[in-house]
Amino acid sequence: MESQGIQIENVSVVFDVPAAKVTAVKDVTQQVPHTSFVSIVGPSGCGKSTLLAVISGLQKASSGTVSVAGRPVTGPDPKIGVVFQEDSTLPWRTVEENVAFAMQIIGISKDARRQRAKDAIDLVGLSGFEKSYPSQLSGGMRQRVALARTLAVQPEVVLMDEPFAALDQQTRLFLGAEVRQIWARTHQTIVFVTHDISEAILLSQQVWVMSYRPGTIIDVIDIDLPDDRDASVVSTPRFNELHNRIWGSLQAESMRGFKQQEAHEKVTT
């Protein structure tokens, strides 16, 4: 049912900055169907992360509403998990302690925490590293710890804000494939923010393209590629058609943003 997914209704976000107001997101109305995988792409500074923060409850909308499974989002909710771009592992905790941390905060019993942490660590392929500390892990492995911590809480929705941006291309491809496999098993609703068009196409069922600031949704593309796709799909004609369509929308908005920034710099210098 659509009501079980994410409903975004006329959401705008305005920030007060010195001597001005900046509209980061403007009048966004969209639906993310239950158990679907949606990616958001757009120029730098277009409000992708701000929109994700509103969905998560970490950022209050200036106007409009967001609901998840029919419940209004009014603040952070254990049913909405977030994986950030930055390394969010706690260096003084082991892998299993990091994964159990969020569950401890929301009051899950010790026995349940232990079992859920084990299941989540297995799910992201980190079995055998339970007693390791973040300093002993690669960047990709630390992001898997962050993902396991989110999954262990068993959220209905997982929001991912450029989680692989700091990783090399090979690791990105590997982790992207892993996330898609996890999604196929858990049937959670995922919203994934990325700058990488190919990554968005490979992972998603649908891609939203945002305009330059004020950010709004200017195109919605259904990704009609096989569900069991892998990296080899990038060489297919349909992948190239989808990439060209997204890039066409994105290129125009990126150029508009560049010109606005250039004009602003001329005024202020």
C-alpha positions in Angstrom: 0.0 0.0 0.0 1.2 3.5 -0.8 0.2 4.6 2.7 2.9 2.3 4.1 5.6 4.1 2.3 6.9 7.6 2.6 4.6 10.5 1.8 6.2 13.9 1.2 3.6 16.8 0.8 4.6 20.3 -0.2 7.8 20.3 1.8 9.9 23.5 1.8 12.9 24.3 4.0 14.1 27.9 4.4 17.3 28.7 6.4 18.0 32.1 8.0 21.5 33.3 7.1 23.0 36.7 7.8 21.0 39.4 5.9 19.0 36.9 3.9 16.8 33.8 3.8 17.9 30.8 1.7 15.3 28.4 0.4 17.0 25.0 0.3 14.0 22.9 -0.7 10.9 24.2 -2.3 7.4 22.6 -2.6 8.5 18.9 -2.9 5.6 16.5 -3.2 6.5 12.8 -3.8 5.8 9.3 -2.7 8.2 6.5 -2.0 6.3 3.2 -2.2 6.6 0.7 0.6 9.7 -1.6 0.1 11.0 0.4 -2.9 14.5 1.7 -3.5 14.7 5.4 -4.6 17.8 7.4 -5.3 18.1 11.2 -5.4 20.6 13.0 -7.6 21.2 16.7 -8.1 23.8 19.4 -8.3 25.9 20.2 -5.3 24.0 22.4 -2.8 20.6 21.6 -4.3 19.1 20.3 -1.0 19.3 16.5 -1.4 20.7 16.0 2.1 18.3 18.6 3.5 15.3 16.7 2.1 16.7 13.5 3.5 17.1 15.1 6.9 13.5 16.2 6.8 12.4 12.7 6.0 14.5 11.4 8.9 13.0 13.9 11.4 16.5 15.5 12.0 15.5 18.7 10.2 12.1 20.4 10.6 10.4 21.5 7.4 9.5 25.2 7.2 6.2 24.1 5.6 4.6 20.9 4.4 4.6 17.4 6.0 6.3 14.0 5.8 4.7 10.7 6.9 6.1 7.2 7.1 3.6 4.3 7.1 0.9 6.8 7.7 2.6 8.3 10.8 3.6 12.0 10.7 7.4 12.5 11.1 7.9 15.0 13.9 11.4 14.0 15.0 13.9 11.2 15.0 12.2 7.8 15.0 13.7 4.3 15.6 11.7 3.1 12.6 13.7 5.5 10.4 17.4 4.5 10.1 20.1 6.8 8.7 23.5 6.0 7.3 25.7 9.1 6.9 28.6 9.9 4.6 31.0 10.5 7.5 32.5 7.7 9.5 30.2 7.5 12.5 31.8 4.5 14.2 32.8 5.0 17.8 36.6 4.3 18.0 36.6 3.0 21.6 33.9 0.4 20.8 34.4 -2.9 19.0 32.3 -3.8 15.9 29.7 -5.7 17.9 29.6 -2.9 20.5 29.1 -0.3 17.8 26.3 -2.3 16.2 24.6 -2.7 19.6 24.9 1.0 20.6 21.7 2.3 19.0 19.7 -0.6 20.3 21.0 0.1 23.8 19.9 3.8 23.5 16.3 2.8 22.7 16.1 0.2 25.5 16.3 -3.1 23.7 17.3 -5.9 26.1 20.8 -7.2 26.3 20.0 -10.6 25.0 18.0 -9.2 22.1 20.8 -6.7 21.3 23.4 -9.5 21.2 21.3 -11.6 18.8 20.3 -8.7 16.6 23.9 -7.4 16.4 25.1 -10.9 15.4 22.4 -11.1 12.7 23.2 -7.6 11.3 27.0 -8.3 11.3 26.4 -11.5 9.4 24.1 -9.7 7.0 26.8 -7.1 6.0 29.5 -9.7 5.7 31.6 -8.8 8.8 31.4 -12.1 10.7 34.8 -12.7 12.3 35.4 -9.0 13.0 33.1 -8.7 16.0 35.9 -7.9 18.4 37.8 -5.6 16.1 38.0 -1.9 16.6 37.3 0.7 13.9 41.0 1.6 13.6 41.7 -2.0 12.5 39.1 -1.8 9.6 39.2 -0.3 6.2 36.9 2.6 5.2 34.5 0.3 3.5 34.3 -2.1 6.5 33.6 0.9 8.8 30.7 1.9 6.5 29.4 -1.7 6.8 29.5 -1.4 10.6 27.4 1.8 10.3 25.0 0.0 8.0 24.8 -3.0 10.4 24.1 -0.6 13.3 21.2 0.9 11.4 19.8 -2.5 10.3 20.0 -4.0 13.8 17.4 -1.5 15.0 15.1 -3.1 12.3 13.8 0.2 10.8 11.0 0.3 8.3 12.9 2.9 6.3 16.7 3.3 5.7 18.0 6.7 4.5 21.5 6.7 3.1 23.2 10.1 2.6 26.1 9.5 0.1 27.4 6.7 2.3 30.1 5.6 -0.2 31.3 9.0 -1.3 34.7 8.8 0.4 35.5 5.3 -0.9 37.3 4.2 -4.0 35.3 3.1 -7.1 35.9 -0.6 -6.6 34.7 -0.5 -3.0 31.7 1.6 -4.0 30.6 -1.0 -6.5 31.1 -3.8 -4.1 29.2 -2.1 -1.3 26.4 -0.9 -3.6 25.8 -4.5 -4.8 25.8 -5.6 -1.1 23.2 -3.0 -0.2 21.0 -4.0 -3.0 21.2 -7.7 -1.9 20.4 -6.7 1.7 17.4 -4.7 0.4 16.2 -7.7 -1.6 16.3 -9.8 1.6 14.9 -7.3 4.2 12.3 -5.6 2.0 12.9 -2.2 3.7 12.2 1.1 2.0 15.5 2.8 1.0 16.1 6.4 0.0 19.7 6.9 -1.2 21.4 10.2 -2.0 24.3 10.2 -4.4 26.2 12.4 -6.9 26.9 9.4 -9.0 24.4 8.8 -11.8 25.7 5.3 -12.6 25.4 4.3 -8.9 21.8 5.6 -8.8 20.8 3.6 -11.9 22.6 0.4 -10.7 20.9 0.5 -7.2 17.5 1.9 -7.7 14.0 1.2 -8.9 13.5 5.0 -9.4 15.7 8.1 -9.6 14.6 11.6 -8.6 16.5 14.5 -10.2 16.6 17.7 -8.1 17.0 21.2 -9.5 19.6 23.7 -8.3 18.6 25.7 -5.3 15.8 26.1 -4.4 15.7 22.4 -4.8 12.7 20.7 -6.2 12.0 17.5 -8.1 12.3 18.2 -11.8 12.3 14.6 -13.1 11.4 11.1 -11.9 12.8 8.2 -13.9 11.7 4.6 -13.4 14.7 2.3 -13.8 13.3 -0.6 -15.9 16.4 -2.8 -15.7 16.4 -6.4 -14.5 16.1 -6.9 -10.8 19.1 -9.2 -10.7 21.3 -6.6 -12.5 25.1 -6.3 -11.8 27.9 -4.0 -13.0 27.8 -5.5 -16.5 24.5 -3.7 -17.1 26.4 -0.5 -17.6 27.3 -1.6 -21.1 23.7 -2.1 -22.2 21.9 0.4 -24.5 19.1 0.9 -22.0 21.5 1.8 -19.2 23.1 4.4 -21.5 19.6 5.8 -22.4 18.8 6.2 -18.7 22.1 7.7 -18.0 21.8 10.2 -20.8 18.3 11.3 -19.7 19.4 11.9 -16.1 22.6 13.6 -17.2 20.6 15.9 -19.5 18.5 17.1 -16.6 21.4 17.3 -14.3 23.8 19.1 -16.7 21.4 22.0 -17.2 20.8 22.4 -13.5 24.5 22.2 -12.7 25.2 24.9 -15.3 22.5 27.1 -13.8 24.0 26.7 -10.4 27.5 27.5 -11.6 26.2 30.7 -13.3 24.4 31.8 -10.1 27.4 31.2 -8.0 29.6 33.1 -10.4 27.2 36.0 -10.4 27.1 36.0 -6.6 30.9 36.1 -6.4 31.0 39.1 -8.8 28.6 41.0 -6.6 30.4 40.3 -3.4 33.9 41.0 -4.6 
